[in-house]
Amino acid sequence: MSTTDAFLAGLGRPGAASAPNGLLDVLSLAAVVLDDSGRIVFWSPQAEELFGYTAQEALGAFAGRLLVDEQHLEAVIELFARVMQSGQRWAGSFPVLHRDGSTRLVEFRNMRLQDARGDYYALGMATDQATLQRVERDLALSMRLVSQSPIGLGVMDTELRYVLVNPVLARIDGLAAAEQIGRTVTEALPFVNEDSIESDMRRVLATGIPLLDRFVVGRTPDGADQDHAWSVSFYRLEDAGGQVLGLATSVVDVTEQHRAAADAARARRRLALVADASVRVGTTLDLEQTARELAEVCVPQMADVTTVDVLDSILDDHRNSAGAVDAARFRALAVVATHPTVATQAVDPTGDYAQYDASRLITQCVNTRRPVLKVDVTGQDLRHVARDDNGAALLAEAGVHSYLAIPLIARGEVIGAMGLMRAGNPRPFDDDDVVLAGELAARAAVCIDNARLFQSQRHAALTLQRSLLPQRPADQPGLRIAHRYQPAGATSEIGGDWFDVIPLTDDKTALVIGDVMGSGIDAAATMGQLRTATRTLTQLDLEPAHVLHYLDRATAGIEHTIATCAYAVFNPHTGRCDISLAGHLPPILMRPGRIPELLDLPTGAPLGVGGVPFSTTRLDLAPGDQLVLYTDGLVETRDQAIDDRLDLLMSLLAGPHRDLEETCDLLLRALRRPGDHDDVALLIARLPAAEPGDPQTSGSPGAG
């Protein structure tokens, strides 16, 4: 067989059976070969499907007479001759007669063939025009769907290299489509730090199970300074026969939604931080504790190191009315860090005072009443933050890279500043941080100022109260005296407790202890008035009940005042002690060798109630006896019954003989707590033991 015959025979030889799965199979292209006379010499199975004639019927027949209607035959013969003579290809469509007598429009591609001997043949490739138009339409729609899709679409081969990238995906990736073709995702987008993406794609390629809406965060070549977010889906591509062609991906840029969600999350965290601050800051009226609470709220949510400083002029209540000054003196109230760091050694220790000039960032903050933001601090900035050059080196060593100072403004006055530093947190401070820190500072500044005002008022009240109490009552004839006054252990208030030891005529002594209900300067001032009134009344040498009667009338004249009082007069010559109570806790009588006794005395009504008579009880005291007077702050607590506390008091007094000063210390140490909310006054009087030859007798025990 000649080479040409072999070639032509090969064209007509059926191939191996396989499932139709390609574009040519969809088109069902028919192949027909004509010799130079127009006779059919090769006829493919697809030609039989398209035209209806079997190979036996078609081979050897003139193609024009078999397939072309008479009216078109002349034109077809002319076209055939032109192709055979010129060798030019021809493409077009024309009607063809089917074996069943119908006419069909067929799309043709004709070309001339030449064998080794120089003989010419005509090859015609034909398909049904309707089928071709459908395929062309589907292909055009597919390409436009890809190119005009509002989401990013890409196709990869089985090696996961891009073979198609639509314009949207190129825009999302920040890289031209041509630069991505032939490259993998990790090669094209090295800024996308998602090592698992390629493994996910290979799994989809292997299993055929799509992966939908995978959230990916990364960066692109044209936006390497900020993160982008995408929703990515992968699905496997297969042909009609199930052969794997590659992988398709759809990408939706969700950066705006991601940023909005991140902003919303930050807003929620900030609201939570503000809410947390409203609960945690200002739990006490202690200045240092309030400042520390503010600093602890800011760490680590806002800063790695937080400082709180207050102006010394505010503490001294010397407010600056002249505006900005060249320098300012600060007192460090709090320094808090997320973890141990040398940065805390670079700032002023808590409690220290420091004078800073106008170049300091904290001074600029309080002078301008505005935040000072250093997004990226320089070495010069650190020198204006730290207490000295060595401190600046420590801040640099700690990695401090961003700084924010916020003024603390309360009631229109700048009272100090809060300093925030970031070291471990890589994100610098921004305008949102300024707003949040400002809100925290505004809320906390009022709490700090409240604590400052209270501290000032408490100091004034305590000073007033101490000035109104006897400095150190001397022993009186026939009596040894010990006393204590202790303000409230908590920083809440100063009470109106007082005591007094007043010498009277004929060597007699008045012992007074009382408690003005209320607190603060008003209570201290009222206490001073009652103490003065008591001292005045004692000079009239009245019995205790009459003194309390007049004190009651005096107290009623002081608006909204109620007070309790115990008033006793001791006569050393007779050993007698007359006692009256005005709503006060009863004294305790201690006799040598006996159990301490809580005196059962008429309680009376508190001073200021008015119209209630008072009574006097007489005791006969002997040498060695002790009388213990106290205010309710010694025994009353919020979590224990008063009877239990009185029992504890008497059990302490029942111990071995002690010096009066030791007894006072013991009672305060055992009965008082650091957080007690009431002050206490304590007064103990002891009759000295009888000396040999002393004419004074022990008298009869008990009430007279």
C-alpha positions as CSV (number, residue, x, y, z in Angstrom):
1,M,0.0,0.0,0.0
2,S,1.3,3.5,-0.9
3,T,2.0,6.1,1.7
4,T,-1.0,8.1,0.6
5,D,-3.2,5.0,0.7
6,A,-1.9,4.2,4.2
7,F,-2.6,7.7,5.4
8,L,-6.0,7.8,3.8
9,A,-6.8,4.4,5.2
10,G,-5.7,5.6,8.6
11,L,-8.2,8.4,8.4
12,G,-11.0,6.0,8.0
13,R,-9.8,3.4,10.5
14,P,-12.0,3.3,13.6
15,G,-10.1,4.2,16.8
16,A,-10.2,2.6,20.2
17,A,-13.5,2.8,21.9
18,S,-13.8,5.5,24.5
19,A,-16.5,7.6,26.0
20,P,-17.2,10.8,24.2
21,N,-15.8,13.6,26.4
22,G,-14.3,16.3,24.3
23,L,-15.4,19.3,22.3
24,L,-15.1,17.3,19.0
25,D,-17.3,14.7,20.5
26,V,-19.9,17.2,21.4
27,L,-19.8,18.6,17.8
28,S,-19.7,15.1,16.4
29,L,-17.4,16.2,13.5
30,A,-18.0,14.2,10.3
31,A,-14.9,13.6,8.1
32,V,-15.4,13.0,4.3
33,V,-12.5,12.7,1.8
34,L,-13.1,13.2,-2.0
35,D,-10.7,12.5,-4.8
36,D,-10.1,15.1,-7.5
37,S,-13.1,14.0,-9.4
38,G,-15.4,14.5,-6.5
39,R,-16.0,10.9,-5.6
40,I,-16.2,9.9,-2.0
41,V,-13.2,7.8,-1.0
42,F,-13.4,8.1,2.8
43,W,-16.5,8.2,5.0
44,S,-16.4,8.4,8.8
45,P,-19.0,7.0,11.2
46,Q,-19.8,10.6,12.1
47,A,-20.6,11.3,8.5
48,E,-23.1,8.4,8.6
49,E,-24.7,9.9,11.7
50,L,-24.8,13.4,10.1
51,F,-26.0,12.5,6.6
52,G,-27.7,9.1,7.1
53,Y,-25.7,7.2,4.4
54,T,-23.7,4.1,5.3
55,A,-20.1,3.8,4.1
56,Q,-21.1,1.2,1.6
57,E,-23.7,3.6,0.2
58,A,-21.5,6.6,0.1
59,L,-18.0,5.3,-1.0
60,G,-17.5,5.8,-4.7
61,A,-20.5,8.0,-5.2
62,F,-20.2,11.6,-6.5
63,A,-20.6,13.7,-3.4
64,G,-22.5,16.5,-5.1
65,R,-25.2,14.3,-6.6
66,L,-25.5,12.4,-3.3
67,L,-25.7,15.3,-0.9
68,V,-26.6,18.4,-2.8
69,D,-29.9,19.5,-4.2
70,E,-30.1,20.1,-7.9
71,Q,-30.5,23.8,-7.5
72,H,-27.2,24.1,-5.5
73,L,-25.2,21.6,-7.4
74,E,-23.6,23.9,-9.9
75,A,-22.4,26.3,-7.2
76,V,-21.0,23.4,-5.2
77,I,-19.1,22.0,-8.1
78,E,-17.6,25.4,-8.8
79,L,-16.6,25.8,-5.2
80,F,-15.0,22.3,-5.2
81,A,-13.0,23.1,-8.3
82,R,-11.8,26.4,-6.8
83,V,-10.6,24.6,-3.7
84,M,-8.9,21.9,-5.6
85,Q,-7.2,24.3,-8.0
86,S,-6.1,27.1,-5.5
87,G,-5.6,25.0,-2.4
88,Q,-7.4,27.7,-0.4
89,R,-9.6,26.6,2.5
90,W,-13.3,27.3,2.5
91,A,-15.6,27.6,5.4
92,G,-19.3,28.1,5.5
93,S,-22.6,26.5,5.6
94,F,-25.1,25.2,3.1
95,P,-28.1,22.9,3.0
96,V,-27.4,19.2,2.6
97,L,-29.7,16.4,1.6
98,H,-30.2,13.7,4.2
99,R,-30.9,10.1,3.3
100,D,-34.4,10.5,4.7
101,G,-35.1,13.2,2.2
102,S,-34.9,16.1,4.5
103,T,-32.6,19.1,4.1
104,R,-30.2,20.2,6.9
105,L,-28.0,23.2,7.3
106,V,-24.4,21.9,7.8
107,E,-21.3,23.8,8.7
108,F,-18.3,22.9,6.6
109,R,-14.6,23.4,6.7
110,N,-13.0,22.3,3.4
111,M,-9.3,22.0,2.5
112,R,-7.1,20.4,-0.1
113,L,-4.9,17.4,0.7
114,Q,-1.9,16.2,-1.3
115,D,-0.3,12.8,-1.1
116,A,3.3,11.8,-1.8
117,R,2.6,11.2,-5.4
118,G,1.2,14.6,-5.9
119,D,-2.4,13.6,-6.1
120,Y,-5.0,15.9,-4.6
121,Y,-7.9,15.2,-2.4
122,A,-10.5,17.3,-0.7
123,L,-11.1,16.9,3.1
124,G,-14.4,18.1,4.3
125,M,-15.1,18.5,8.1
126,A,-18.8,19.0,8.8
127,T,-21.1,19.3,11.7
128,D,-24.7,20.2,12.3
129,Q,-25.0,24.0,12.2
130,A,-27.5,24.1,15.1
131,T,-25.1,22.1,17.3
132,L,-22.2,24.3,16.4
133,Q,-24.2,27.5,17.1
134,R,-25.2,26.1,20.5
135,V,-21.6,25.2,21.4
136,E,-20.4,28.6,20.2
137,R,-23.1,30.3,22.2
138,D,-22.3,28.3,25.3
139,L,-18.6,29.0,24.9
140,A,-19.3,32.8,24.4
141,L,-21.5,32.8,27.4
142,S,-18.9,30.9,29.5
143,M,-16.1,33.3,28.5
144,R,-18.3,36.4,29.2
145,L,-19.4,34.8,32.5
146,V,-15.8,34.5,33.5
147,S,-14.6,37.8,32.2
148,Q,-17.6,39.9,33.3
149,S,-18.2,38.1,36.6
150,P,-18.3,40.5,39.6
151,I,-16.4,37.9,41.6
152,G,-12.9,36.6,41.1
153,L,-12.7,33.4,39.0
154,G,-9.7,31.3,38.2
155,V,-8.9,27.9,36.7
156,M,-5.9,25.8,37.5
157,D,-4.5,22.7,36.0
158,T,-3.9,19.5,37.9
159,E,-0.5,21.0,39.0
160,L,-2.5,23.8,40.6
161,R,-1.0,26.4,38.2
162,Y,-3.2,29.1,36.8
163,V,-4.5,28.6,33.3
164,L,-7.2,31.3,33.5
165,V,-7.6,34.4,35.6
166,N,-10.5,36.8,35.1
167,P,-10.1,40.6,35.5
168,V,-11.8,40.7,38.9
169,L,-9.4,38.1,40.3
170,A,-6.5,39.9,38.8
171,R,-7.7,43.1,40.5
172,I,-8.3,41.3,43.8
173,D,-4.8,39.8,43.7
174,G,-3.2,43.1,42.7
175,L,-1.4,41.2,40.0
176,A,-2.0,41.2,36.2
177,A,-3.6,38.0,34.9
178,A,-0.6,37.4,32.6
179,E,1.7,37.4,35.6
180,Q,-0.3,34.7,37.3
181,I,-0.7,32.3,34.4
182,G,1.5,29.3,34.9
183,R,2.2,30.1,38.5
184,T,0.7,28.6,41.7
185,V,-1.1,30.7,44.3
186,T,1.9,30.8,46.7
187,E,4.2,31.8,43.8
188,A,1.9,34.5,42.6
189,L,0.8,35.8,46.0
190,P,3.6,35.3,48.5
191,F,2.0,37.8,50.9
192,V,-0.9,35.5,51.5
193,N,0.5,33.7,54.6
194,E,-1.8,30.7,54.4
195,D,0.3,27.6,54.2
196,S,-2.8,25.4,54.3
197,I,-4.4,26.8,51.1
198,E,-2.4,24.6,48.8
199,S,-3.1,21.5,50.9
200,D,-6.8,22.4,50.8
201,M,-6.7,22.7,47.0
202,R,-5.0,19.4,46.6
203,R,-7.5,17.7,48.9
204,V,-10.4,19.1,46.7
205,L,-8.5,18.0,43.6
206,A,-8.1,14.5,45.0
207,T,-11.6,14.0,46.6
208,G,-13.8,16.1,44.4
209,I,-15.5,17.5,47.5
210,P,-15.8,21.3,47.2
211,L,-14.5,23.7,49.8
212,L,-16.8,26.6,50.2
213,D,-16.3,30.1,51.8
214,R,-12.9,29.6,53.3
215,F,-11.9,32.8,55.1
216,V,-8.4,33.9,54.1
217,V,-6.5,37.0,55.4
218,G,-3.3,38.1,53.7
219,R,-1.6,40.8,51.7
220,T,-1.2,41.5,48.0
221,P,1.7,42.9,46.1
222,D,0.0,46.3,45.6
223,G,-1.2,46.5,49.2
224,A,1.6,44.9,51.2
225,D,1.2,47.3,54.1
226,Q,-2.3,46.3,55.1
227,D,-4.3,43.1,55.4
228,H,-7.0,42.0,52.9
229,A,-9.7,39.4,53.5
230,W,-11.2,37.0,51.0
231,S,-13.9,34.4,50.9
232,V,-12.5,31.6,48.8
233,S,-14.2,28.5,47.3
234,F,-12.6,25.6,45.4
235,Y,-14.2,22.9,43.3
236,R,-12.8,20.3,40.9
237,L,-13.3,20.5,37.2
238,E,-14.1,17.3,35.2
239,D,-15.0,16.6,31.6
240,A,-18.1,14.8,30.5
241,G,-16.4,11.5,31.0
242,G,-15.3,12.3,34.6
243,Q,-11.6,12.9,33.7
244,V,-10.1,15.5,36.1
245,L,-9.2,18.7,34.2
246,G,-8.1,20.9,37.1
247,L,-9.4,23.1,39.8
248,A,-11.7,26.2,39.7
249,T,-11.7,28.9,42.4
250,S,-14.0,31.7,43.1
251,V,-12.8,34.6,45.3
252,V,-14.9,37.4,46.8
253,D,-13.1,40.3,48.4
254,V,-14.6,40.7,51.9
255,T,-12.0,43.2,53.1
256,E,-14.6,45.9,53.9
257,Q,-16.8,43.4,55.7
258,H,-13.7,42.1,57.6
259,R,-12.7,45.6,58.6
260,A,-16.2,46.5,59.5
261,A,-16.4,43.3,61.6
262,A,-13.0,44.1,63.1
263,D,-14.1,47.6,63.9
264,A,-17.3,46.3,65.4
265,A,-15.4,43.9,67.5
266,R,-13.0,46.7,68.6
267,A,-16.0,48.8,69.4
268,R,-17.5,46.0,71.5
269,R,-14.2,45.6,73.3
270,R,-14.0,49.3,73.9
271,L,-17.5,49.5,75.2
272,A,-16.7,46.5,77.5
273,L,-13.6,48.3,78.6
274,V,-15.5,51.5,79.4
275,A,-18.1,49.4,81.3
276,D,-15.4,47.6,83.1
277,A,-13.8,50.9,84.1
278,S,-17.1,52.2,85.4
279,V,-17.2,49.2,87.8
280,R,-13.5,48.8,88.7
281,V,-12.4,52.5,89.0
282,G,-13.5,54.4,92.0
283,T,-14.4,51.5,94.4
284,T,-12.8,53.5,97.3
285,L,-12.0,57.0,98.1
286,D,-8.4,56.2,98.5
287,L,-6.4,58.4,96.0
288,E,-3.6,55.9,95.3
289,Q,-6.0,53.0,95.0
290,T,-8.2,54.8,92.5
291,A,-5.3,55.8,90.4
292,R,-4.1,52.2,90.4
293,E,-7.5,50.9,89.4
294,L,-7.4,53.2,86.4
295,A,-4.0,52.0,85.4
296,E,-5.0,48.3,85.8
297,V,-8.1,48.8,83.6
298,C,-5.8,50.1,80.8
299,V,-3.4,47.2,81.0
300,P,-3.2,45.1,78.8
301,Q,-6.3,46.1,76.8
302,M,-4.8,49.5,75.8
303,A,-1.2,49.6,76.9
304,D,1.7,47.5,78.1
305,V,2.7,50.1,80.7
306,T,0.4,52.8,82.2
307,T,1.3,55.6,84.6
308,V,-1.0,57.9,86.5
309,D,0.4,61.2,87.8
310,V,-1.3,64.0,89.6
311,L,-0.3,67.7,89.9
312,D,1.2,68.5,93.2
313,S,-0.6,71.9,93.1
314,I,-3.9,70.1,93.0
315,L,-3.0,68.0,96.0
316,D,-2.1,71.2,97.9
317,D,-5.3,72.8,96.5
318,H,-3.2,75.5,94.9
319,R,-4.8,75.6,91.5
320,N,-3.1,77.3,88.6
321,S,-5.3,80.0,87.2
322,A,-2.7,81.5,84.9
323,G,-2.8,78.8,82.2
324,A,0.3,77.1,80.8
325,V,3.5,77.3,82.8
326,D,7.1,76.4,82.1
327,A,7.2,73.6,84.5
328,A,4.9,71.4,86.6
329,R,5.5,69.3,89.7
330,F,3.9,65.9,89.7
331,R,3.3,63.1,92.2
332,A,3.4,59.6,90.8
333,L,0.2,57.7,91.9
334,A,0.4,54.5,89.9
335,V,2.7,52.5,87.6
336,V,1.3,49.2,86.2
337,A,2.7,46.9,83.5
338,T,1.4,43.8,81.8
339,H,4.5,41.8,83.0
340,P,7.8,42.6,84.7
341,T,9.7,45.0,82.6
342,V,12.5,47.5,82.9
343,A,10.2,50.1,81.6
344,T,8.7,50.5,85.1
345,Q,12.1,51.5,86.3
346,A,12.3,54.3,83.8
347,V,9.4,56.3,85.3
348,D,8.9,57.9,88.7
349,P,8.2,55.4,91.5
350,T,4.8,55.6,93.1
351,G,4.7,58.3,95.8
352,D,7.7,60.2,94.4
353,Y,7.5,63.9,93.4
354,A,9.1,65.2,90.2
355,Q,9.5,68.7,88.7
356,Y,9.4,68.6,84.8
357,D,9.9,71.5,82.4
358,A,7.7,72.4,79.4
359,S,9.6,70.1,77.1
360,R,8.3,67.0,78.8
361,L,5.4,65.3,77.1
362,I,3.4,65.0,80.3
363,T,3.9,68.8,81.0
364,Q,2.7,69.6,77.5
365,C,-0.3,67.4,78.1
366,V,-1.4,69.2,81.2
367,N,-0.5,72.7,79.9
368,T,-2.5,72.3,76.6
369,R,-5.2,70.2,78.2
370,R,-5.0,68.0,75.1
371,P,-3.7,64.5,74.4
372,V,-0.1,64.1,73.3
373,L,0.3,61.3,70.7
374,K,3.6,59.9,69.5
375,V,2.7,57.2,67.0
376,D,6.3,56.1,66.5
377,V,8.5,57.4,69.3
378,T,12.0,58.6,68.7
379,G,15.0,58.6,71.1
380,Q,14.3,62.2,71.8
381,D,10.6,61.4,72.6
382,L,11.8,58.7,75.1
383,R,14.0,61.3,76.9
384,H,10.9,63.4,77.3
385,V,8.9,60.5,78.8
386,A,11.5,58.9,81.1
387,R,12.6,60.5,84.3
388,D,16.2,60.8,83.0
389,D,18.6,59.6,80.2
390,N,19.1,56.3,81.9
391,G,15.3,55.8,82.0
392,A,15.1,56.6,78.3
393,A,17.6,53.8,77.6
394,L,15.5,51.4,79.7
395,L,12.4,52.4,77.7
396,A,14.3,51.7,74.5
397,E,15.5,48.4,75.9
398,A,11.9,47.4,76.8
399,G,10.8,48.1,73.2
400,V,8.5,51.0,73.8
401,H,7.6,52.2,70.3
402,S,4.4,54.3,70.8
403,Y,3.3,56.7,73.5
404,L,0.1,58.5,74.5
405,A,-0.5,61.0,77.2
406,I,-4.1,61.9,78.2
407,P,-5.0,64.8,80.6
408,L,-7.0,64.0,83.6
409,I,-9.7,66.8,83.7
410,A,-12.3,66.9,86.5
411,R,-14.8,69.7,87.1
412,G,-13.0,71.8,84.4
413,E,-9.6,71.6,86.1
414,V,-6.6,69.6,84.9
415,I,-5.6,67.5,87.9
416,G,-2.9,65.3,86.2
417,A,-2.2,63.0,83.3
418,M,-2.2,59.3,82.3
419,G,0.7,57.9,80.3
420,L,0.2,54.9,78.0
421,M,3.1,53.0,76.4
422,R,3.2,50.1,73.9
423,A,6.0,47.7,73.7
424,G,4.8,44.1,73.3
425,N,1.7,45.2,71.4
426,P,3.0,45.9,67.9
427,R,0.1,48.2,66.9
428,P,0.9,51.9,67.5
429,F,-1.6,54.2,69.1
430,D,-4.1,55.8,66.7
431,D,-6.9,58.3,66.9
432,D,-9.4,55.7,68.1
433,D,-7.1,54.9,71.0
434,V,-7.0,58.6,71.8
435,V,-10.8,58.8,71.9
436,L,-11.1,55.7,74.1
437,A,-8.3,56.7,76.5
438,G,-9.9,60.1,76.7
439,E,-13.2,58.6,77.8
440,L,-11.5,56.4,80.4
441,A,-9.5,59.3,81.7
442,A,-12.6,61.6,81.8
443,R,-14.5,59.0,83.9
444,A,-11.6,58.2,86.1
445,A,-10.5,61.8,86.6
446,V,-13.8,62.5,88.5
447,C,-13.2,59.4,90.7
448,I,-9.6,60.5,91.3
449,D,-10.7,64.1,92.1
450,N,-13.4,62.7,94.4
451,A,-10.7,60.7,96.2
452,R,-8.5,63.8,96.4
453,L,-11.3,66.0,97.7
454,F,-12.3,63.4,100.2
455,Q,-8.7,63.0,101.3
456,S,-8.4,66.7,101.8
457,Q,-11.7,66.9,103.7
458,R,-10.8,63.8,105.7
459,H,-7.5,65.3,106.6
460,A,-9.2,68.6,107.6
461,A,-11.9,66.7,109.6
462,L,-9.3,64.6,111.3
463,T,-7.1,67.6,112.1
464,L,-10.2,69.4,113.5
465,Q,-11.2,66.4,115.5
466,R,-7.8,65.9,117.0
467,S,-7.5,69.6,117.8
468,L,-10.8,69.4,119.7
469,L,-9.8,66.3,121.7
470,P,-7.7,66.5,124.8
471,Q,-4.1,66.2,123.7
472,R,-3.0,63.9,126.6
473,P,-5.2,64.1,129.7
474,A,-3.1,64.0,132.8
475,D,-3.8,61.6,135.7
476,Q,-6.3,63.1,138.1
477,P,-6.5,62.8,141.9
478,G,-7.2,59.2,142.7
479,L,-7.2,58.1,139.1
480,R,-4.8,56.8,136.5
481,I,-6.0,57.6,133.0
482,A,-5.3,55.9,129.6
483,H,-7.1,56.8,126.3
484,R,-7.0,56.2,122.6
485,Y,-8.7,57.7,119.6
486,Q,-8.5,55.9,116.3
487,P,-10.1,57.1,113.0
488,A,-11.9,54.7,110.7
489,G,-9.6,52.2,109.2
490,A,-11.3,52.5,105.8
491,T,-10.9,55.8,104.0
492,S,-14.7,56.4,103.9
493,E,-15.3,59.0,106.6
494,I,-14.2,60.6,109.9
495,G,-16.7,60.2,112.7
496,G,-17.7,62.3,115.6
497,D,-16.4,60.2,118.5
498,W,-14.8,62.1,121.4
499,F,-13.7,61.7,125.0
500,D,-12.7,64.1,127.7
501,V,-11.2,64.1,131.3
502,I,-12.3,67.3,133.1
503,P,-11.0,68.3,136.6
504,L,-13.7,69.5,138.9
505,T,-13.8,71.2,142.4
506,D,-12.8,69.2,145.4
507,D,-10.5,66.9,143.4
508,K,-13.4,65.4,141.6
509,T,-13.0,64.3,137.9
510,A,-15.6,64.1,135.1
511,L,-15.1,61.3,132.6
512,V,-16.9,61.9,129.3
513,I,-17.2,59.8,126.2
514,G,-19.6,60.4,123.3
515,D,-20.4,59.7,119.6
516,V,-22.0,62.2,117.2
517,M,-23.9,60.4,114.6
518,G,-22.7,61.2,111.1
519,S,-19.3,61.8,109.6
520,G,-17.0,64.3,108.1
521,I,-16.2,67.9,109.1
522,D,-19.8,68.5,110.2
523,A,-19.7,65.6,112.7
524,A,-16.2,66.8,114.0
525,A,-17.5,70.4,114.4
526,T,-20.6,69.2,116.2
527,M,-18.4,67.1,118.4
528,G,-16.4,70.2,119.3
529,Q,-19.6,72.1,120.2
530,L,-20.8,69.3,122.5
531,R,-17.4,68.9,124.1
532,T,-17.3,72.7,124.8
533,A,-20.9,72.6,126.1
534,T,-20.0,69.7,128.4
535,R,-17.0,71.4,129.8
536,T,-19.1,74.5,130.5
537,L,-21.8,72.5,132.2
538,T,-19.3,70.7,134.4
539,Q,-18.3,73.9,136.1
540,L,-21.9,74.2,137.5
541,D,-21.2,71.1,139.7
542,L,-24.4,69.4,138.5
543,E,-25.1,65.7,138.9
544,P,-24.6,63.7,135.6
545,A,-28.3,63.4,134.8
546,H,-28.8,67.2,134.9
547,V,-25.7,67.7,132.7
548,L,-27.1,65.3,130.1
549,H,-30.5,67.1,130.3
550,Y,-28.9,70.4,129.4
551,L,-26.7,68.8,126.7
552,D,-29.8,67.3,125.3
553,R,-31.4,70.7,125.0
554,A,-28.2,72.1,123.4
555,T,-28.0,69.2,120.9
556,A,-31.6,69.7,119.9
557,G,-30.7,73.2,118.9
558,I,-28.1,71.9,116.5
559,E,-30.0,70.9,113.3
560,H,-30.1,67.2,112.4
561,T,-27.8,66.2,115.2
562,I,-28.1,63.1,117.4
563,A,-25.4,62.0,119.7
564,T,-24.8,59.3,122.4
565,C,-22.9,60.1,125.6
566,A,-21.7,58.5,128.9
567,Y,-21.0,61.0,131.7
568,A,-19.4,60.0,135.0
569,V,-18.1,62.0,138.0
570,F,-15.6,60.4,140.4
571,N,-14.9,61.6,143.9
572,P,-11.6,60.3,145.1
573,H,-12.4,61.2,148.7
574,T,-15.4,58.9,148.9
575,G,-14.6,56.5,146.2
576,R,-18.0,57.1,144.7
577,C,-18.7,57.4,140.9
578,D,-22.0,58.8,139.6
579,I,-22.8,57.7,136.0
580,S,-25.5,58.7,133.5
581,L,-26.0,57.4,129.9
582,A,-27.7,59.1,126.9
583,G,-28.2,56.2,124.5
584,H,-24.6,55.0,125.0
585,L,-23.2,51.6,125.4
586,P,-22.7,50.8,129.2
587,P,-19.2,51.0,130.7
588,I,-17.4,47.9,131.9
589,L,-16.4,47.7,135.6
590,M,-13.3,45.7,136.4
591,R,-12.5,44.7,140.0
592,P,-9.4,42.8,141.0
593,G,-10.0,39.1,141.2
594,R,-13.4,39.3,139.6
595,I,-14.9,38.8,136.2
596,P,-15.4,42.1,134.3
597,E,-18.9,43.3,134.6
598,L,-21.0,45.0,131.9
599,L,-22.9,47.5,134.0
600,D,-26.6,47.3,133.9
601,L,-27.5,51.0,133.8
602,P,-30.5,52.9,132.4
603,T,-29.7,53.5,128.8
604,G,-31.5,56.8,128.4
605,A,-32.3,58.4,125.0
606,P,-29.6,59.9,122.7
607,L,-28.9,63.6,122.9
608,G,-31.0,65.6,120.6
609,V,-34.2,63.4,120.9
610,G,-35.5,65.8,123.6
611,G,-38.1,65.3,126.4
612,V,-36.7,62.1,127.8
613,P,-35.5,62.2,131.4
614,F,-32.1,60.8,132.4
615,S,-31.1,59.0,135.6
616,T,-27.9,58.7,137.6
617,T,-26.5,55.5,139.0
618,R,-23.9,55.6,141.9
619,L,-21.0,53.1,142.1
620,D,-18.7,52.6,145.0
621,L,-15.2,52.0,143.7
622,A,-12.3,50.5,145.5
623,P,-8.5,50.8,144.9
624,G,-7.5,48.8,141.8
625,D,-11.0,49.0,140.2
626,Q,-11.1,50.1,136.6
627,L,-13.8,51.7,134.6
628,V,-13.7,51.2,130.8
629,L,-15.7,53.6,128.6
630,Y,-15.8,53.2,124.8
631,T,-17.7,54.1,121.7
632,D,-19.6,51.7,119.5
633,G,-16.8,51.6,116.9
634,L,-14.9,49.3,119.2
635,V,-17.5,46.5,119.3
636,E,-19.9,47.0,116.4
637,T,-19.2,45.3,113.1
638,R,-21.4,44.5,110.0
639,D,-21.0,40.8,110.2
640,Q,-21.1,40.0,114.0
641,A,-23.8,40.3,116.7
642,I,-23.2,43.1,119.2
643,D,-23.6,40.6,122.1
644,D,-20.8,38.4,120.7
645,R,-18.6,41.4,120.4
646,L,-19.3,42.6,123.9
647,D,-18.5,39.1,125.2
648,L,-15.2,39.2,123.3
649,L,-14.4,42.6,124.8
650,M,-15.0,41.3,128.3
651,S,-13.0,38.1,127.7
652,L,-10.0,40.3,126.7
653,L,-10.4,42.4,129.8
654,A,-10.6,39.3,131.9
655,G,-6.9,38.4,131.2
656,P,-4.0,39.0,133.5
657,H,-3.3,42.3,135.1
658,R,-1.9,44.8,132.5
659,D,-0.7,48.3,132.4
660,L,-3.5,50.7,131.2
661,E,-1.6,51.5,128.0
662,E,-1.1,47.9,127.2
663,T,-4.8,47.3,127.8
664,C,-5.7,50.0,125.3
665,D,-3.4,48.6,122.7
666,L,-4.7,45.1,123.2
667,L,-8.3,46.1,122.7
668,L,-7.6,48.0,119.6
669,R,-5.4,45.3,118.2
670,A,-7.9,42.5,118.9
671,L,-11.1,44.3,118.1
672,R,-10.3,46.6,115.2
673,R,-9.8,45.7,111.5
674,P,-8.0,47.6,108.8
675,G,-11.2,48.2,106.9
676,D,-13.5,49.3,109.8
677,H,-15.9,52.0,108.8
678,D,-16.3,53.7,112.1
679,D,-13.9,55.6,114.4
680,V,-13.4,54.7,118.1
681,A,-12.8,56.5,121.3
682,L,-11.5,54.5,124.4
683,L,-11.1,55.8,127.9
684,I,-9.9,53.7,130.9
685,A,-9.7,55.0,134.5
686,R,-8.1,53.0,137.3
687,L,-8.1,53.7,141.0
688,P,-4.5,53.3,142.3
689,A,-4.0,50.4,144.7
690,A,-4.3,51.5,148.4
691,E,-1.0,52.3,150.1
692,P,-0.3,51.1,153.7
693,G,-2.0,53.4,156.1
694,D,-4.3,54.9,153.5
695,P,-7.6,55.7,155.3
696,Q,-9.7,55.1,152.1
697,T,-11.6,51.9,152.3
698,S,-12.8,49.7,149.5
699,G,-16.4,50.6,150.1
700,S,-19.2,48.3,149.2
701,P,-19.2,46.9,145.7
702,G,-22.0,47.5,143.2
703,A,-24.4,50.3,142.5
704,G,-25.4,52.7,145.1
